[in-house]
Amino acid sequence: MSPDTTGGGNGDPADTGGLDRFYGKLPSLAYGGDYNPEQWGPDVHAEDRELMRAAGVNLVTLGIFGWATTEPTPGAYDFTWLDAHLDRLADAGVAVCLATMTASPPPWLARLHPGTLPVMADGTRLHPGSRQHWCPSSPVFRSHAVRLTERLATRYADHPALALWHIGNEYGCHISRHCHCEVSTAAFRDWLRGRYGTLDALNDAWSTTFWSQRYSAWEEIHTPRAAPSFRNPAQRADFWRFSSDELLACYLAEKDVLARVTPHTPVTTNFVPVAKTLDLFRWAPHLDVVSYDSYPDPHDPDAAQRTAFSYDVMRGLRAGQPWLLLEQAPSAVNWRAHNGRKPPGRMRQDSWQAVAHGADAVLFFQWRQSRGGAEKFHSAMVPHAGRETRTFREVTELGAELAAHPDLLRSRPDRADAALLLDWPNWWALETDAHPARIDYLDGALAHHKALYDASVACDVVPVDGDLTAYRLLLVPHLYAMSLDTAARLTDYVRDGGTLVVSYFSGITDEHDRVHLGGYPGPLREVLGLTVEEFDPRPDGTWAEEIRLEGAERILARDDGGPAVTRHPYGRGTAWYLGLSPDPETMRELLDRVRAEAGVSPVVAGLPEGVQVRTRVTAAGERVRLRLDHRDGSVTVERDQTSRQ
């Protein structure tokens, strides 16, 4: 059954009392990385202590892939190695984010319980030899994970190094997130019973009268396995929901143990770079602090903006609460086709960008570069060549620089006047098959965000059920699957004085992927003042459509003179509609005009292109501006001495 995950992203951002143990062990912004001492011997451990002191490390994540070392055979635990490292770190003044070690089970689990291994849509069973080789619905996997978590929590509840629990690791980052085994199929049916109650309600929601798919028994329902043609889109969207919820149930099973045994130690897990995998707004209420892994491509000219968007998402998951950058690469990664290094200064600017967007931690994967294994060419704070390297020099310099600003720790990121609405269930529905054209939801969100980012306008990211009242401007890219309640909230937002920007292919279906009848965009027709009569996507990948005005005014025309961008005063606000896929220059011009009318200004006016500024407010009320110049890679921390509140 799906866990109770009501709410999401609407908590009090100032409510960080549950993090007192974590913050109380830090002198300044958290700095360090994944520490995997089980890969090394005593001589290296001694050097690690010296190098960590030199680099200014004050926090490490420990034990993420330590299950096989800690439980080499079923039920036979060996904590001696972990005892020694925790004691040594505590003695050195380094706090620990201790992992529950459950991301990668030891091979004996699959040997003794092959049913814990995941099955793909085509029936292929995945095997050990990598990581995350477990079925999210497997009760056997969960019971072993919970047993290990309880042993760890009981043993280390009062250890002076323990600052934070790290549950699992990068949930859902591999294809094993979607399992089609019989256990998962039975769990999917149970999840559907919880969602719909009756088969009649499910058949209605899934539109199963089409293609003779009507179900007469729950046992007839399967996960969306390999099929001859298009699979039922509502079934596919529900399977994404189910898969996200099953992984969340795994996380919660471990969290429940930690909450019982170590109630004063906060918990987190690290989210992978923003993707359609997990509904993060449903996960966020169950983390005491959000954590994120960021891996921008040094070869990507838009990497800074894409990264900023991801950081804005992380900040928005808990309504502005500071978050933790738990992983990044000091230089190159190992998993792209071409793994370019970060040039001198890039790692520093990437790190400060995270702080500018609300991070209270700057950590890396990993502390010491592995000698063997799949990630031996992934860069680390201490490279293969050791301390006499550019990477380690930059790591040391950054550690000292971050430590020089202790009041940034737990400072509050300024709330923005603009927001962008993001919704994972819509993402899953939008990117199913058999639509007028393929629309990439993330690309659409990035395009809207970029127009504000390039103008150095701060932007929050909010869920469909989030508080919209504080924002002058709300961007809604491609909200294809929209409930009547969401449409009413957006309408009320405009009526009450907000400025709304809705992009094409929005308001088309309800939350079950059933078309809103009466004309597109369904429940948004009134507030937008128009009807879309036909979609007309072009072979070159651009979008066009036939729009009939019903109160809105034409702002931009399509090539045949029909309206492409419209503006509609409604109540005390204004609703804009983008019925085209504008190029970046046009999008920037449009949103410059829209935000000017809405009264949304850059953080600092008159900045040159390529320069962004974000602001954080310290506990003493001092405003700290972080200026990032992507033209030359520089970072400036500016303090406004007149801003104390």
Salt bridges, closest charged atoms under 4 A:
ASP20 OD1 - ARG410 NH2 3.01
GLU47 OE1 - ARG368 NH2 2.90
ASP48 OD1 - ARG368 NH2 2.81
GLU50 OE2 - ARG387 NH1 2.80
GLU71 OE2 - ARG147 NH2 2.80
ASP83 OD2 - ARG155 NH2 2.66
ASP87 OD1 - HIS159 NE2 2.72
ASP91 OD2 - ARG49 NH2 2.70
GLU150 OE2 - ARG260 NH1 3.07
GLU170 OE1 - ARG131 NH2 2.95
GLU182 OE2 - ARG225 NH2 3.33
ASP190 OD1 - ARG193 NH1 2.82
ASP200 OD1 - ARG214 NH2 3.05
ASP204 OD2 - ARG514 NH1 2.81
ASP238 OD1 - ARG195 NE 3.19
ASP238 OD1 - ARG241 NH1 2.99
ASP245 OD2 - ARG282 NH2 3.19
GLU246 OE1 - ARG142 NH2 3.33
ASP297 OD2 - ARG336 NE 3.77
ASP300 OD2 - ARG306 NE 3.51
ASP302 OD1 - LYS450 NZ 4.00
ASP312 OD1 - ARG315 NH1 2.77
ASP312 OD1 - HIS357 ND1 2.76
ASP312 OD2 - HIS449 NE2 2.77
ASP350 OD2 - LYS342 NZ 2.99
ASP350 OD1 - ARG346 NE 3.02
ASP360 OD1 - ARG616 NH2 2.60
GLU394 OE2 - ARG390 NH1 3.08
GLU401 OE2 - ARG348 NH2 2.66
ASP407 OD1 - ARG639 NH2 2.83
ASP414 OD1 - ARG412 NH1 3.82
ASP414 OD2 - ARG623 NH2 2.35
GLU431 OE1 - LYS276 NZ 3.19
ASP433 OD2 - ARG236 NH1 2.89
ASP454 OD2 - LYS450 NZ 3.03
ASP460 OD1 - ARG315 NH2 2.91
ASP460 OD2 - ARG415 NE 3.85
ASP492 OD1 - ARG495 NH1 2.55
ASP510 OD2 - ARG514 NE 2.89
GLU533 OE2 - ARG548 NH1 2.14
ASP536 OD2 - ARG538 NE 3.28
ASP536 OD2 - ARG558 NH2 3.42
GLU546 OE2 - ARG558 NH2 3.67
GLU550 OE2 - ARG525 NH2 3.29
GLU550 OE2 - ARG548 NH2 2.91
GLU553 OE2 - ARG567 NH1 3.13
ASP559 OD2 - ARG538 NH1 3.35
ASP560 OD1 - ARG558 NE 2.97
ASP592 OD2 - ARG588 NE 3.02
ASP592 OD1 - ARG595 NH2 3.34
GLU597 OE1 - ARG567 NE 3.09
GLU597 OE2 - ARG593 NE 3.19
GLU609 OE2 - ARG588 NH1 3.24
GLU622 OE1 - ARG639 NH1 3.11
ASP629 OD2 - ARG631 NH2 2.77
